């Protein structure tokens, strides 16, 4: 039932049910992590183009923030958010968000950063394979999540600025993939404990870890932006 997730820490405790479910489905702290990784990757470039940074942030917010989570709600076998939103409405949101994200991406790929096409293809594949649990769920696991949600976003940010790949960017990408791996490793047991309704001390511990990972990722990205503004 959808109310099995309405008591999650990232779901608003106010407002109509549809609003609360919509906000919950976006998983804003985790989406914030992913978007922060694109910002970090962008800021690794020597010459920063702010329009491209804004573009990659919008792309990931729409594609992995909105579209992926709408598809996840459609593809999930347990339907944790219930039927508050119909399958048709979720599909329309997913398609529209993804279309806008790819339109922006194609614009930059054609005119400035053709290498971004590689990321676009990979992320598009993982978005569908992971969230719709295609291929018997073969790609719906911690490894592929950490790559698509943690590693590739940072590379996307760097490539968006430079149309190239560097050793420092690959190393940073590996680091953010590890952060994403830690998040999903904690998130899965946390989710199961919350769903079971058990009074378990681990729930508080897991929740603190998830909050620290999400807030820490966003905080690092913000500090990097501030440092860049101060230096330049």
PyMOL commands that place a pseudoatom at each C-alpha (Angstrom):
pseudoatom trace, name=CA, resn=UNK, resi=1, chain=A, elem=C, hetatm=0, pos=[0.000, 0.000, 0.000]
pseudoatom trace, name=CA, resn=UNK, resi=2, chain=A, elem=C, hetatm=0, pos=[1.112, 3.568, -0.649]
pseudoatom trace, name=CA, resn=UNK, resi=3, chain=A, elem=C, hetatm=0, pos=[0.967, 4.472, 3.043]
pseudoatom trace, name=CA, resn=UNK, resi=4, chain=A, elem=C, hetatm=0, pos=[3.854, 2.100, 3.657]
pseudoatom trace, name=CA, resn=UNK, resi=5, chain=A, elem=C, hetatm=0, pos=[6.110, 4.921, 2.401]
pseudoatom trace, name=CA, resn=UNK, resi=6, chain=A, elem=C, hetatm=0, pos=[4.200, 8.015, 3.486]
pseudoatom trace, name=CA, resn=UNK, resi=7, chain=A, elem=C, hetatm=0, pos=[6.013, 7.947, 6.810]
pseudoatom trace, name=CA, resn=UNK, resi=8, chain=A, elem=C, hetatm=0, pos=[9.420, 8.218, 5.145]
pseudoatom trace, name=CA, resn=UNK, resi=9, chain=A, elem=C, hetatm=0, pos=[11.544, 11.088, 6.449]
pseudoatom trace, name=CA, resn=UNK, resi=10, chain=A, elem=C, hetatm=0, pos=[11.644, 12.813, 3.050]
pseudoatom trace, name=CA, resn=UNK, resi=11, chain=A, elem=C, hetatm=0, pos=[7.850, 12.878, 2.578]
pseudoatom trace, name=CA, resn=UNK, resi=12, chain=A, elem=C, hetatm=0, pos=[6.123, 16.138, 3.648]
pseudoatom trace, name=CA, resn=UNK, resi=13, chain=A, elem=C, hetatm=0, pos=[3.916, 15.797, 6.711]
pseudoatom trace, name=CA, resn=UNK, resi=14, chain=A, elem=C, hetatm=0, pos=[1.510, 18.452, 5.439]
pseudoatom trace, name=CA, resn=UNK, resi=15, chain=A, elem=C, hetatm=0, pos=[-0.753, 19.005, 2.465]
pseudoatom trace, name=CA, resn=UNK, resi=16, chain=A, elem=C, hetatm=0, pos=[-3.210, 16.870, 0.472]
pseudoatom trace, name=CA, resn=UNK, resi=17, chain=A, elem=C, hetatm=0, pos=[-2.473, 13.202, -0.125]
pseudoatom trace, name=CA, resn=UNK, resi=18, chain=A, elem=C, hetatm=0, pos=[-1.658, 13.659, -3.818]
pseudoatom trace, name=CA, resn=UNK, resi=19, chain=A, elem=C, hetatm=0, pos=[0.862, 16.384, -2.992]
pseudoatom trace, name=CA, resn=UNK, resi=20, chain=A, elem=C, hetatm=0, pos=[2.544, 14.263, -0.331]
pseudoatom trace, name=CA, resn=UNK, resi=21, chain=A, elem=C, hetatm=0, pos=[2.723, 11.226, -2.607]
pseudoatom trace, name=CA, resn=UNK, resi=22, chain=A, elem=C, hetatm=0, pos=[4.049, 13.316, -5.502]
pseudoatom trace, name=CA, resn=UNK, resi=23, chain=A, elem=C, hetatm=0, pos=[6.809, 14.783, -3.323]
pseudoatom trace, name=CA, resn=UNK, resi=24, chain=A, elem=C, hetatm=0, pos=[7.609, 11.362, -1.904]
pseudoatom trace, name=CA, resn=UNK, resi=25, chain=A, elem=C, hetatm=0, pos=[7.847, 9.781, -5.342]
pseudoatom trace, name=CA, resn=UNK, resi=26, chain=A, elem=C, hetatm=0, pos=[10.479, 12.327, -6.336]
pseudoatom trace, name=CA, resn=UNK, resi=27, chain=A, elem=C, hetatm=0, pos=[12.803, 11.131, -3.524]
pseudoatom trace, name=CA, resn=UNK, resi=28, chain=A, elem=C, hetatm=0, pos=[14.154, 14.674, -3.375]
pseudoatom trace, name=CA, resn=UNK, resi=29, chain=A, elem=C, hetatm=0, pos=[17.158, 14.027, -1.064]
pseudoatom trace, name=CA, resn=UNK, resi=30, chain=A, elem=C, hetatm=0, pos=[18.393, 11.224, -3.332]
pseudoatom trace, name=CA, resn=UNK, resi=31, chain=A, elem=C, hetatm=0, pos=[17.641, 13.200, -6.473]
pseudoatom trace, name=CA, resn=UNK, resi=32, chain=A, elem=C, hetatm=0, pos=[19.612, 16.008, -4.856]
pseudoatom trace, name=CA, resn=UNK, resi=33, chain=A, elem=C, hetatm=0, pos=[22.557, 13.651, -4.456]
pseudoatom trace, name=CA, resn=UNK, resi=34, chain=A, elem=C, hetatm=0, pos=[22.492, 12.712, -8.124]
pseudoatom trace, name=CA, resn=UNK, resi=35, chain=A, elem=C, hetatm=0, pos=[22.189, 16.305, -9.294]
pseudoatom trace, name=CA, resn=UNK, resi=36, chain=A, elem=C, hetatm=0, pos=[24.998, 17.306, -6.920]
pseudoatom trace, name=CA, resn=UNK, resi=37, chain=A, elem=C, hetatm=0, pos=[27.285, 14.795, -8.626]
pseudoatom trace, name=CA, resn=UNK, resi=38, chain=A, elem=C, hetatm=0, pos=[26.693, 16.511, -11.985]
pseudoatom trace, name=CA, resn=UNK, resi=39, chain=A, elem=C, hetatm=0, pos=[27.600, 19.836, -10.371]
pseudoatom trace, name=CA, resn=UNK, resi=40, chain=A, elem=C, hetatm=0, pos=[30.784, 18.365, -8.907]
pseudoatom trace, name=CA, resn=UNK, resi=41, chain=A, elem=C, hetatm=0, pos=[31.777, 16.985, -12.297]
pseudoatom trace, name=CA, resn=UNK, resi=42, chain=A, elem=C, hetatm=0, pos=[31.144, 20.324, -13.967]
pseudoatom trace, name=CA, resn=UNK, resi=43, chain=A, elem=C, hetatm=0, pos=[33.277, 22.143, -11.410]
pseudoatom trace, name=CA, resn=UNK, resi=44, chain=A, elem=C, hetatm=0, pos=[36.252, 19.879, -12.115]
pseudoatom trace, name=CA, resn=UNK, resi=45, chain=A, elem=C, hetatm=0, pos=[36.630, 21.606, -15.473]
pseudoatom trace, name=CA, resn=UNK, resi=46, chain=A, elem=C, hetatm=0, pos=[39.220, 24.373, -15.717]
pseudoatom trace, name=CA, resn=UNK, resi=47, chain=A, elem=C, hetatm=0, pos=[36.943, 26.643, -17.723]
pseudoatom trace, name=CA, resn=UNK, resi=48, chain=A, elem=C, hetatm=0, pos=[33.408, 26.583, -16.359]
pseudoatom trace, name=CA, resn=UNK, resi=49, chain=A, elem=C, hetatm=0, pos=[30.460, 27.460, -18.577]
pseudoatom trace, name=CA, resn=UNK, resi=50, chain=A, elem=C, hetatm=0, pos=[27.519, 28.220, -16.312]
pseudoatom trace, name=CA, resn=UNK, resi=51, chain=A, elem=C, hetatm=0, pos=[24.857, 27.671, -18.963]
pseudoatom trace, name=CA, resn=UNK, resi=52, chain=A, elem=C, hetatm=0, pos=[26.104, 24.119, -19.459]
pseudoatom trace, name=CA, resn=UNK, resi=53, chain=A, elem=C, hetatm=0, pos=[26.126, 23.507, -15.710]
pseudoatom trace, name=CA, resn=UNK, resi=54, chain=A, elem=C, hetatm=0, pos=[22.520, 24.698, -15.499]
pseudoatom trace, name=CA, resn=UNK, resi=55, chain=A, elem=C, hetatm=0, pos=[21.615, 22.530, -18.495]
pseudoatom trace, name=CA, resn=UNK, resi=56, chain=A, elem=C, hetatm=0, pos=[23.067, 19.311, -17.053]
pseudoatom trace, name=CA, resn=UNK, resi=57, chain=A, elem=C, hetatm=0, pos=[21.347, 19.991, -13.727]
pseudoatom trace, name=CA, resn=UNK, resi=58, chain=A, elem=C, hetatm=0, pos=[17.995, 20.426, -15.478]
pseudoatom trace, name=CA, resn=UNK, resi=59, chain=A, elem=C, hetatm=0, pos=[18.594, 17.315, -17.595]
pseudoatom trace, name=CA, resn=UNK, resi=60, chain=A, elem=C, hetatm=0, pos=[19.245, 15.124, -14.570]
pseudoatom trace, name=CA, resn=UNK, resi=61, chain=A, elem=C, hetatm=0, pos=[16.442, 16.620, -12.528]
pseudoatom trace, name=CA, resn=UNK, resi=62, chain=A, elem=C, hetatm=0, pos=[13.991, 15.811, -15.298]
pseudoatom trace, name=CA, resn=UNK, resi=63, chain=A, elem=C, hetatm=0, pos=[15.408, 12.462, -16.405]
pseudoatom trace, name=CA, resn=UNK, resi=64, chain=A, elem=C, hetatm=0, pos=[16.560, 10.823, -13.173]
pseudoatom trace, name=CA, resn=UNK, resi=65, chain=A, elem=C, hetatm=0, pos=[14.559, 12.949, -10.780]
pseudoatom trace, name=CA, resn=UNK, resi=66, chain=A, elem=C, hetatm=0, pos=[11.131, 12.946, -12.397]
pseudoatom trace, name=CA, resn=UNK, resi=67, chain=A, elem=C, hetatm=0, pos=[11.028, 10.451, -15.261]
pseudoatom trace, name=CA, resn=UNK, resi=68, chain=A, elem=C, hetatm=0, pos=[12.993, 7.658, -13.587]
pseudoatom trace, name=CA, resn=UNK, resi=69, chain=A, elem=C, hetatm=0, pos=[10.909, 7.802, -10.425]
pseudoatom trace, name=CA, resn=UNK, resi=70, chain=A, elem=C, hetatm=0, pos=[7.653, 7.857, -12.379]
pseudoatom trace, name=CA, resn=UNK, resi=71, chain=A, elem=C, hetatm=0, pos=[8.819, 4.771, -14.286]
pseudoatom trace, name=CA, resn=UNK, resi=72, chain=A, elem=C, hetatm=0, pos=[9.962, 3.168, -11.047]
pseudoatom trace, name=CA, resn=UNK, resi=73, chain=A, elem=C, hetatm=0, pos=[6.466, 3.553, -9.647]
pseudoatom trace, name=CA, resn=UNK, resi=74, chain=A, elem=C, hetatm=0, pos=[5.093, 1.903, -12.791]
pseudoatom trace, name=CA, resn=UNK, resi=75, chain=A, elem=C, hetatm=0, pos=[7.656, -0.896, -12.856]
pseudoatom trace, name=CA, resn=UNK, resi=76, chain=A, elem=C, hetatm=0, pos=[7.785, -1.689, -9.145]
pseudoatom trace, name=CA, resn=UNK, resi=77, chain=A, elem=C, hetatm=0, pos=[6.145, -5.000, -8.293]
pseudoatom trace, name=CA, resn=UNK, resi=78, chain=A, elem=C, hetatm=0, pos=[5.083, -3.828, -4.829]
pseudoatom trace, name=CA, resn=UNK, resi=79, chain=A, elem=C, hetatm=0, pos=[3.562, -0.473, -5.872]
pseudoatom trace, name=CA, resn=UNK, resi=80, chain=A, elem=C, hetatm=0, pos=[4.635, 1.292, -2.662]
pseudoatom trace, name=CA, resn=UNK, resi=81, chain=A, elem=C, hetatm=0, pos=[2.786, 4.488, -3.600]
pseudoatom trace, name=CA, resn=UNK, resi=82, chain=A, elem=C, hetatm=0, pos=[-0.448, 2.722, -4.487]
pseudoatom trace, name=CA, resn=UNK, resi=83, chain=A, elem=C, hetatm=0, pos=[-2.860, 4.057, -7.102]
pseudoatom trace, name=CA, resn=UNK, resi=84, chain=A, elem=C, hetatm=0, pos=[-2.950, 7.730, -6.104]
pseudoatom trace, name=CA, resn=UNK, resi=85, chain=A, elem=C, hetatm=0, pos=[-1.642, 8.456, -9.606]
pseudoatom trace, name=CA, resn=UNK, resi=86, chain=A, elem=C, hetatm=0, pos=[-2.791, 6.314, -12.504]
pseudoatom trace, name=CA, resn=UNK, resi=87, chain=A, elem=C, hetatm=0, pos=[-0.380, 4.354, -14.668]
pseudoatom trace, name=CA, resn=UNK, resi=88, chain=A, elem=C, hetatm=0, pos=[-1.356, 6.556, -17.603]
pseudoatom trace, name=CA, resn=UNK, resi=89, chain=A, elem=C, hetatm=0, pos=[-0.612, 9.820, -15.790]
pseudoatom trace, name=CA, resn=UNK, resi=90, chain=A, elem=C, hetatm=0, pos=[2.725, 8.494, -14.537]
pseudoatom trace, name=CA, resn=UNK, resi=91, chain=A, elem=C, hetatm=0, pos=[3.647, 7.391, -18.048]
pseudoatom trace, name=CA, resn=UNK, resi=92, chain=A, elem=C, hetatm=0, pos=[2.735, 10.795, -19.463]
pseudoatom trace, name=CA, resn=UNK, resi=93, chain=A, elem=C, hetatm=0, pos=[4.889, 12.547, -16.855]
pseudoatom trace, name=CA, resn=UNK, resi=94, chain=A, elem=C, hetatm=0, pos=[7.779, 10.158, -17.491]
pseudoatom trace, name=CA, resn=UNK, resi=95, chain=A, elem=C, hetatm=0, pos=[7.669, 10.573, -21.264]
pseudoatom trace, name=CA, resn=UNK, resi=96, chain=A, elem=C, hetatm=0, pos=[7.263, 14.361, -21.163]
pseudoatom trace, name=CA, resn=UNK, resi=97, chain=A, elem=C, hetatm=0, pos=[10.102, 14.841, -18.664]
pseudoatom trace, name=CA, resn=UNK, resi=98, chain=A, elem=C, hetatm=0, pos=[12.410, 12.521, -20.575]
pseudoatom trace, name=CA, resn=UNK, resi=99, chain=A, elem=C, hetatm=0, pos=[11.587, 14.195, -23.896]
pseudoatom trace, name=CA, resn=UNK, resi=100, chain=A, elem=C, hetatm=0, pos=[12.486, 17.639, -22.536]
pseudoatom trace, name=CA, resn=UNK, resi=101, chain=A, elem=C, hetatm=0, pos=[15.682, 16.308, -20.935]
pseudoatom trace, name=CA, resn=UNK, resi=102, chain=A, elem=C, hetatm=0, pos=[16.812, 14.658, -24.159]
pseudoatom trace, name=CA, resn=UNK, resi=103, chain=A, elem=C, hetatm=0, pos=[15.867, 17.694, -26.236]
pseudoatom trace, name=CA, resn=UNK, resi=104, chain=A, elem=C, hetatm=0, pos=[18.190, 19.817, -24.112]
pseudoatom trace, name=CA, resn=UNK, resi=105, chain=A, elem=C, hetatm=0, pos=[20.869, 17.139, -24.220]
pseudoatom trace, name=CA, resn=UNK, resi=106, chain=A, elem=C, hetatm=0, pos=[20.667, 16.726, -28.005]
pseudoatom trace, name=CA, resn=UNK, resi=107, chain=A, elem=C, hetatm=0, pos=[21.005, 20.472, -28.467]
pseudoatom trace, name=CA, resn=UNK, resi=108, chain=A, elem=C, hetatm=0, pos=[24.341, 20.469, -26.626]
pseudoatom trace, name=CA, resn=UNK, resi=109, chain=A, elem=C, hetatm=0, pos=[25.465, 17.182, -28.189]
pseudoatom trace, name=CA, resn=UNK, resi=110, chain=A, elem=C, hetatm=0, pos=[24.939, 18.463, -31.726]
pseudoatom trace, name=CA, resn=UNK, resi=111, chain=A, elem=C, hetatm=0, pos=[26.468, 21.903, -31.188]
pseudoatom trace, name=CA, resn=UNK, resi=112, chain=A, elem=C, hetatm=0, pos=[29.112, 21.519, -28.481]
pseudoatom trace, name=CA, resn=UNK, resi=113, chain=A, elem=C, hetatm=0, pos=[29.675, 18.186, -26.719]
pseudoatom trace, name=CA, resn=UNK, resi=114, chain=A, elem=C, hetatm=0, pos=[29.225, 15.117, -28.959]
pseudoatom trace, name=CA, resn=UNK, resi=115, chain=A, elem=C, hetatm=0, pos=[30.857, 12.877, -26.354]
pseudoatom trace, name=CA, resn=UNK, resi=116, chain=A, elem=C, hetatm=0, pos=[27.837, 13.477, -24.113]
pseudoatom trace, name=CA, resn=UNK, resi=117, chain=A, elem=C, hetatm=0, pos=[25.919, 11.182, -26.474]
pseudoatom trace, name=CA, resn=UNK, resi=118, chain=A, elem=C, hetatm=0, pos=[27.665, 8.203, -24.873]
pseudoatom trace, name=CA, resn=UNK, resi=119, chain=A, elem=C, hetatm=0, pos=[26.357, 9.188, -21.439]
pseudoatom trace, name=CA, resn=UNK, resi=120, chain=A, elem=C, hetatm=0, pos=[22.907, 9.860, -22.909]
pseudoatom trace, name=CA, resn=UNK, resi=121, chain=A, elem=C, hetatm=0, pos=[22.707, 6.360, -24.369]
pseudoatom trace, name=CA, resn=UNK, resi=122, chain=A, elem=C, hetatm=0, pos=[23.996, 4.670, -21.214]
pseudoatom trace, name=CA, resn=UNK, resi=123, chain=A, elem=C, hetatm=0, pos=[21.768, 6.619, -18.846]
pseudoatom trace, name=CA, resn=UNK, resi=124, chain=A, elem=C, hetatm=0, pos=[18.760, 6.082, -21.107]
pseudoatom trace, name=CA, resn=UNK, resi=125, chain=A, elem=C, hetatm=0, pos=[19.364, 2.338, -21.054]
pseudoatom trace, name=CA, resn=UNK, resi=126, chain=A, elem=C, hetatm=0, pos=[19.789, 2.188, -17.280]
pseudoatom trace, name=CA, resn=UNK, resi=127, chain=A, elem=C, hetatm=0, pos=[16.796, 4.444, -16.716]
pseudoatom trace, name=CA, resn=UNK, resi=128, chain=A, elem=C, hetatm=0, pos=[14.539, 1.969, -18.506]
pseudoatom trace, name=CA, resn=UNK, resi=129, chain=A, elem=C, hetatm=0, pos=[16.263, -1.270, -17.515]
pseudoatom trace, name=CA, resn=UNK, resi=130, chain=A, elem=C, hetatm=0, pos=[16.599, -0.403, -13.819]
pseudoatom trace, name=CA, resn=UNK, resi=131, chain=A, elem=C, hetatm=0, pos=[13.303, 1.330, -13.141]
pseudoatom trace, name=CA, resn=UNK, resi=132, chain=A, elem=C, hetatm=0, pos=[11.097, -0.934, -15.247]
pseudoatom trace, name=CA, resn=UNK, resi=133, chain=A, elem=C, hetatm=0, pos=[13.049, -3.989, -14.042]
pseudoatom trace, name=CA, resn=UNK, resi=134, chain=A, elem=C, hetatm=0, pos=[13.596, -5.201, -17.609]
pseudoatom trace, name=CA, resn=UNK, resi=135, chain=A, elem=C, hetatm=0, pos=[15.593, -8.336, -18.447]
pseudoatom trace, name=CA, resn=UNK, resi=136, chain=A, elem=C, hetatm=0, pos=[14.127, -10.070, -15.378]
pseudoatom trace, name=CA, resn=UNK, resi=137, chain=A, elem=C, hetatm=0, pos=[15.516, -7.352, -13.136]
pseudoatom trace, name=CA, resn=UNK, resi=138, chain=A, elem=C, hetatm=0, pos=[19.115, -8.134, -14.129]
pseudoatom trace, name=CA, resn=UNK, resi=139, chain=A, elem=C, hetatm=0, pos=[20.060, -4.453, -13.922]
pseudoatom trace, name=CA, resn=UNK, resi=140, chain=A, elem=C, hetatm=0, pos=[17.944, -3.659, -10.873]
pseudoatom trace, name=CA, resn=UNK, resi=141, chain=A, elem=C, hetatm=0, pos=[20.713, -4.099, -8.335]
pseudoatom trace, name=CA, resn=UNK, resi=142, chain=A, elem=C, hetatm=0, pos=[23.153, -2.113, -6.227]
pseudoatom trace, name=CA, resn=UNK, resi=143, chain=A, elem=C, hetatm=0, pos=[26.032, -2.225, -8.718]
pseudoatom trace, name=CA, resn=UNK, resi=144, chain=A, elem=C, hetatm=0, pos=[24.166, -0.761, -11.659]
pseudoatom trace, name=CA, resn=UNK, resi=145, chain=A, elem=C, hetatm=0, pos=[22.425, 1.744, -9.431]
pseudoatom trace, name=CA, resn=UNK, resi=146, chain=A, elem=C, hetatm=0, pos=[25.750, 3.048, -8.148]
pseudoatom trace, name=CA, resn=UNK, resi=147, chain=A, elem=C, hetatm=0, pos=[27.096, 3.372, -11.694]
pseudoatom trace, name=CA, resn=UNK, resi=148, chain=A, elem=C, hetatm=0, pos=[24.037, 5.042, -13.239]
pseudoatom trace, name=CA, resn=UNK, resi=149, chain=A, elem=C, hetatm=0, pos=[23.062, 7.149, -10.201]
pseudoatom trace, name=CA, resn=UNK, resi=150, chain=A, elem=C, hetatm=0, pos=[26.517, 7.998, -8.858]
pseudoatom trace, name=CA, resn=UNK, resi=151, chain=A, elem=C, hetatm=0, pos=[29.312, 7.480, -11.361]
pseudoatom trace, name=CA, resn=UNK, resi=152, chain=A, elem=C, hetatm=0, pos=[27.838, 8.527, -14.693]
pseudoatom trace, name=CA, resn=UNK, resi=153, chain=A, elem=C, hetatm=0, pos=[26.265, 11.793, -13.436]
pseudoatom trace, name=CA, resn=UNK, resi=154, chain=A, elem=C, hetatm=0, pos=[29.661, 13.141, -12.398]
pseudoatom trace, name=CA, resn=UNK, resi=155, chain=A, elem=C, hetatm=0, pos=[31.158, 12.159, -15.757]
pseudoatom trace, name=CA, resn=UNK, resi=156, chain=A, elem=C, hetatm=0, pos=[28.187, 13.784, -17.476]
pseudoatom trace, name=CA, resn=UNK, resi=157, chain=A, elem=C, hetatm=0, pos=[28.895, 17.064, -15.711]
pseudoatom trace, name=CA, resn=UNK, resi=158, chain=A, elem=C, hetatm=0, pos=[32.571, 16.964, -16.658]
pseudoatom trace, name=CA, resn=UNK, resi=159, chain=A, elem=C, hetatm=0, pos=[31.922, 15.969, -20.261]
pseudoatom trace, name=CA, resn=UNK, resi=160, chain=A, elem=C, hetatm=0, pos=[29.279, 18.689, -20.580]
pseudoatom trace, name=CA, resn=UNK, resi=161, chain=A, elem=C, hetatm=0, pos=[32.006, 21.245, -19.836]
pseudoatom trace, name=CA, resn=UNK, resi=162, chain=A, elem=C, hetatm=0, pos=[34.977, 19.744, -21.666]
pseudoatom trace, name=CA, resn=UNK, resi=163, chain=A, elem=C, hetatm=0, pos=[33.763, 17.163, -24.207]
pseudoatom trace, name=CA, resn=UNK, resi=164, chain=A, elem=C, hetatm=0, pos=[36.491, 14.914, -22.826]
pseudoatom trace, name=CA, resn=UNK, resi=165, chain=A, elem=C, hetatm=0, pos=[37.320, 12.468, -20.032]
pseudoatom trace, name=CA, resn=UNK, resi=166, chain=A, elem=C, hetatm=0, pos=[40.254, 12.787, -17.645]
pseudoatom trace, name=CA, resn=UNK, resi=167, chain=A, elem=C, hetatm=0, pos=[41.867, 10.653, -14.963]
pseudoatom trace, name=CA, resn=UNK, resi=168, chain=A, elem=C, hetatm=0, pos=[40.769, 13.031, -12.156]
pseudoatom trace, name=CA, resn=UNK, resi=169, chain=A, elem=C, hetatm=0, pos=[37.198, 12.923, -13.480]
pseudoatom trace, name=CA, resn=UNK, resi=170, chain=A, elem=C, hetatm=0, pos=[37.239, 9.114, -13.581]
pseudoatom trace, name=CA, resn=UNK, resi=171, chain=A, elem=C, hetatm=0, pos=[38.597, 8.975, -10.038]
pseudoatom trace, name=CA, resn=UNK, resi=172, chain=A, elem=C, hetatm=0, pos=[35.933, 11.405, -8.817]
pseudoatom trace, name=CA, resn=UNK, resi=173, chain=A, elem=C, hetatm=0, pos=[33.316, 9.363, -10.671]
pseudoatom trace, name=CA, resn=UNK, resi=174, chain=A, elem=C, hetatm=0, pos=[34.448, 6.240, -8.833]
pseudoatom trace, name=CA, resn=UNK, resi=175, chain=A, elem=C, hetatm=0, pos=[34.122, 8.123, -5.532]
pseudoatom trace, name=CA, resn=UNK, resi=176, chain=A, elem=C, hetatm=0, pos=[30.560, 9.278, -6.229]
pseudoatom trace, name=CA, resn=UNK, resi=177, chain=A, elem=C, hetatm=0, pos=[29.666, 5.767, -7.372]
pseudoatom trace, name=CA, resn=UNK, resi=178, chain=A, elem=C, hetatm=0, pos=[30.819, 4.527, -3.968]
pseudoatom trace, name=CA, resn=UNK, resi=179, chain=A, elem=C, hetatm=0, pos=[28.669, 7.144, -2.251]
pseudoatom trace, name=CA, resn=UNK, resi=180, chain=A, elem=C, hetatm=0, pos=[25.669, 6.011, -4.301]
pseudoatom trace, name=CA, resn=UNK, resi=181, chain=A, elem=C, hetatm=0, pos=[26.504, 2.397, -3.460]
pseudoatom trace, name=CA, resn=UNK, resi=182, chain=A, elem=C, hetatm=0, pos=[26.555, 3.218, 0.247]
pseudoatom trace, name=CA, resn=UNK, resi=183, chain=A, elem=C, hetatm=0, pos=[23.193, 4.972, -0.103]
pseudoatom trace, name=CA, resn=UNK, resi=184, chain=A, elem=C, hetatm=0, pos=[21.461, 2.063, -1.817]
pseudoatom trace, name=CA, resn=UNK, resi=185, chain=A, elem=C, hetatm=0, pos=[23.011, -0.499, 0.547]
pseudoatom trace, name=CA, resn=UNK, resi=186, chain=A, elem=C, hetatm=0, pos=[21.531, 1.368, 3.501]
pseudoatom trace, name=CA, resn=UNK, resi=187, chain=A, elem=C, hetatm=0, pos=[18.294, 2.325, 1.759]
pseudoatom trace, name=CA, resn=UNK, resi=188, chain=A, elem=C, hetatm=0, pos=[17.174, -1.216, 0.960]
pseudoatom trace, name=CA, resn=UNK, resi=189, chain=A, elem=C, hetatm=0, pos=[17.180, -2.637, 4.528]
pseudoatom trace, name=CA, resn=UNK, resi=190, chain=A, elem=C, hetatm=0, pos=[15.850, 0.671, 5.836]
pseudoatom trace, name=CA, resn=UNK, resi=191, chain=A, elem=C, hetatm=0, pos=[12.926, 0.459, 3.426]
pseudoatom trace, name=CA, resn=UNK, resi=192, chain=A, elem=C, hetatm=0, pos=[12.150, -3.123, 4.418]
pseudoatom trace, name=CA, resn=UNK, resi=193, chain=A, elem=C, hetatm=0, pos=[12.187, -2.291, 8.115]
pseudoatom trace, name=CA, resn=UNK, resi=194, chain=A, elem=C, hetatm=0, pos=[9.914, 0.703, 7.579]
pseudoatom trace, name=CA, resn=UNK, resi=195, chain=A, elem=C, hetatm=0, pos=[7.531, -1.392, 5.511]
pseudoatom trace, name=CA, resn=UNK, resi=196, chain=A, elem=C, hetatm=0, pos=[7.357, -4.095, 8.157]
pseudoatom trace, name=CA, resn=UNK, resi=197, chain=A, elem=C, hetatm=0, pos=[6.298, -1.585, 10.810]
pseudoatom trace, name=CA, resn=UNK, resi=198, chain=A, elem=C, hetatm=0, pos=[8.839, -3.031, 13.215]
pseudoatom trace, name=CA, resn=UNK, resi=199, chain=A, elem=C, hetatm=0, pos=[10.177, -0.960, 16.096]
pseudoatom trace, name=CA, resn=UNK, resi=200, chain=A, elem=C, hetatm=0, pos=[13.839, -1.432, 15.393]
pseudoatom trace, name=CA, resn=UNK, resi=201, chain=A, elem=C, hetatm=0, pos=[16.734, 0.763, 16.526]
pseudoatom trace, name=CA, resn=UNK, resi=202, chain=A, elem=C, hetatm=0, pos=[18.372, 0.200, 13.157]
pseudoatom trace, name=CA, resn=UNK, resi=203, chain=A, elem=C, hetatm=0, pos=[15.719, 2.369, 11.506]
pseudoatom trace, name=CA, resn=UNK, resi=204, chain=A, elem=C, hetatm=0, pos=[16.992, 5.474, 13.288]
pseudoatom trace, name=CA, resn=UNK, resi=205, chain=A, elem=C, hetatm=0, pos=[20.595, 4.603, 12.511]
pseudoatom trace, name=CA, resn=UNK, resi=206, chain=A, elem=C, hetatm=0, pos=[19.873, 3.957, 8.834]
pseudoatom trace, name=CA, resn=UNK, resi=207, chain=A, elem=C, hetatm=0, pos=[17.861, 7.152, 8.564]
pseudoatom trace, name=CA, resn=UNK, resi=208, chain=A, elem=C, hetatm=0, pos=[20.719, 9.189, 10.015]
pseudoatom trace, name=CA, resn=UNK, resi=209, chain=A, elem=C, hetatm=0, pos=[23.130, 7.660, 7.515]
pseudoatom trace, name=CA, resn=UNK, resi=210, chain=A, elem=C, hetatm=0, pos=[20.821, 8.430, 4.595]
pseudoatom trace, name=CA, resn=UNK, resi=211, chain=A, elem=C, hetatm=0, pos=[20.349, 12.002, 5.750]
pseudoatom trace, name=CA, resn=UNK, resi=212, chain=A, elem=C, hetatm=0, pos=[24.101, 12.427, 6.156]
pseudoatom trace, name=CA, resn=UNK, resi=213, chain=A, elem=C, hetatm=0, pos=[24.848, 11.033, 2.692]
pseudoatom trace, name=CA, resn=UNK, resi=214, chain=A, elem=C, hetatm=0, pos=[22.279, 13.205, 0.952]
pseudoatom trace, name=CA, resn=UNK, resi=215, chain=A, elem=C, hetatm=0, pos=[23.019, 16.386, 2.910]
pseudoatom trace, name=CA, resn=UNK, resi=216, chain=A, elem=C, hetatm=0, pos=[26.757, 15.784, 2.627]
pseudoatom trace, name=CA, resn=UNK, resi=217, chain=A, elem=C, hetatm=0, pos=[26.613, 15.356, -1.154]
pseudoatom trace, name=CA, resn=UNK, resi=218, chain=A, elem=C, hetatm=0, pos=[24.555, 18.497, -1.635]
pseudoatom trace, name=CA, resn=UNK, resi=219, chain=A, elem=C, hetatm=0, pos=[26.756, 20.373, 0.838]
pseudoatom trace, name=CA, resn=UNK, resi=220, chain=A, elem=C, hetatm=0, pos=[29.952, 19.460, -0.990]
pseudoatom trace, name=CA, resn=UNK, resi=221, chain=A, elem=C, hetatm=0, pos=[28.473, 20.615, -4.303]
pseudoatom trace, name=CA, resn=UNK, resi=222, chain=A, elem=C, hetatm=0, pos=[27.340, 23.924, -2.788]
pseudoatom trace, name=CA, resn=UNK, resi=223, chain=A, elem=C, hetatm=0, pos=[30.753, 24.533, -1.218]
pseudoatom trace, name=CA, resn=UNK, resi=224, chain=A, elem=C, hetatm=0, pos=[32.437, 23.797, -4.543]
pseudoatom trace, name=CA, resn=UNK, resi=225, chain=A, elem=C, hetatm=0, pos=[30.196, 26.337, -6.270]
pseudoatom trace, name=CA, resn=UNK, resi=226, chain=A, elem=C, hetatm=0, pos=[30.934, 28.960, -3.603]
pseudoatom trace, name=CA, resn=UNK, resi=227, chain=A, elem=C, hetatm=0, pos=[34.663, 28.292, -3.842]
pseudoatom trace, name=CA, resn=UNK, resi=228, chain=A, elem=C, hetatm=0, pos=[34.533, 28.646, -7.607]
pseudoatom trace, name=CA, resn=UNK, resi=229, chain=A, elem=C, hetatm=0, pos=[32.689, 31.956, -7.352]
pseudoatom trace, name=CA, resn=UNK, resi=230, chain=A, elem=C, hetatm=0, pos=[35.148, 33.294, -4.780]
pseudoatom trace, name=CA, resn=UNK, resi=231, chain=A, elem=C, hetatm=0, pos=[38.232, 32.226, -6.737]
pseudoatom trace, name=CA, resn=UNK, resi=232, chain=A, elem=C, hetatm=0, pos=[36.963, 33.578, -10.033]
for i in range(1, 232): cmd.bond("trace and resi %d" % i, "trace and resi %d" % (i + 1))
show_as sticks, trace
zoom trace
